Amino acid sequence: MTDPIGRYEFEIDAYLTDFRGRATLPMIGGFMLQSATKHAEERGFGYSSMTSVQRVWVLSRMAIEIFEYPKNDTIMVIKTWVASVNRLFTERYFAFENADGKVIGYAKSLWASIDLSTRKPTNVLDLGGLSAYITEKENPIEGMSKIPALKDNFEKAADFVIKYSDVDINKHLNSMKYIEHFVDVFDIDMFREKEIRRIEINYVSEGHYGTKIDVLKREERDGVFVLEMKDGDTNVCATRITWE
């Protein structure tokens, strides 16, 4: 059997970094998705296998903690594995390392399987072989939690229309574009003074091409913000971002 833990290397080129010469959170998220895609494909439950039975993976929740952001001209190593499987979801975990093997962060994610035609959830346990890859490996960060809806004391921080460069293969808002639009509501001075240490994301509904999205924001406590993306009255996505 293929090793249950996948290991993937990514070079941090200048175009992947911000004005400080460090990898951006959306870029790291993109590396995570590449790692997850490769890991699943190599083990028989990736995109090609899923679409052959009219299914596709969708990301439901994610939590990322970065202790140290990779710098330009360095290597980032991502290890990923299946942590659990039940009828509705599978948990996938990640560990981030530098080229010397030092851990620089972790992530946890929750995935559902949906029918391509109906867009309704399917039974994850039906996917033969997936459970065989469940691995018990340390991931010490807090789990994914429910993010409270913003009902009062919030501000409208931004808005945007979902366009070509925002959408994925399903013509829905790309998972990492959510992160990109969320972090862009913060002034650049925040990035000069602090780092985003943790981000939790709950993907609630699909953002469709051409839709106008409002981004709402509220500071829960010092350095901790809750943000929502709304399509009219519909909650599309929510996040909690912790700065240190």
Secondary structure, 3 states (H helix, E strand, C coil): CCCCCEEEEEECCHHHECCCCEECHHHHHHHHHHHHHHHHHHCCCCHHHHHHCCEEEEEEEEEEEECCCCECCCEEEEEEEEEEECCCCEEEEEEEEECCCCEEEEEEEEEEEEECCCCCECCHHHCCCCHHHECCCCCCCCCCCCCCCCCCCCEEEEEEECCHHHECCCCEECHHHHHHHHHCCCCHHHHHHCCEEEEEEEECCCCECCCEEEEEEEEEECCEEEEEEEECCEEEEEEEEEEC
